[in-house]
Amino acid sequence: MDLLPGYQIQETLHASARTVLYRARREEDGLAVVLKTFQPGVPLAEAFSRARHEYRLLHSLSGAGVI
């Protein structure tokens, strides 16, 4: 699956009406990653707003096991 250039999609972890989560590998260095994309049809402003909100929440986390 060539969904996102530079990443090799390995499997779909979860799909909802708004988003899809994929297990993938970054081709540059083989790093295992989880990618989240928005489903087609999700309004762009809503997608950016949700992504920004999630980034801020995740960025504020700290502790053992948090990368």
N, C-alpha and C positions, 0 to 999 in steps of 0.2 A: 504494500500500500504506500503510495507516494503522496501523502497528504500534506506534509510540511517539509520543504527542502531542508536537508541537513539532519533529518531524523528518520530513523527506521522504526516504523510502527510495528510492535510485536503483538499486541492484543488490545481489544476494547475492554476496559475495566468496568465502565458504567455509562449508560446513555439515558438521558431524561428528555423531556420536551424542549429544554433550553440548552443543554450542554452535553458534551461527550468527553469522557476521560480515557486516555490511552496510556498503556505502558509502552515505552519506546527507548531507543538508544540514540544518543547523539553520535553521528557518524564521525565527527572530528576526533573524538577521543574515547568513544565507547561507553561514556557515562550513562548509567541507567537513569531515566527520568520519567516523570508522569506529566503528560501534556493535557491541558484542558482547552477545548474549543467550543465555540457556540454553534448551535444548530443553524442551518440556513433558515432565514425568515425571522430570526430574533432581531428586533430593531437595534441598529448600531449604537445609538445613544444608551439604550438599556444595557447592552453588552459591555460597553466601556465603563459605565457607572458601576456595574456589578464587579467587573474585574478589578477596578480601582479600589473598591471597598474591600474585596477579599485580599488584595495585596497588602493593604494597610493593616488589616487584622493579622495576617500571617507574619508580616514583617515585625510586628510588635511581640511575637511569641519568643520565648527563650527557655532554655532548660535542656536537660539530658535528652538526646534523641532528636532535637530540633535542629535542622540544618538551614 
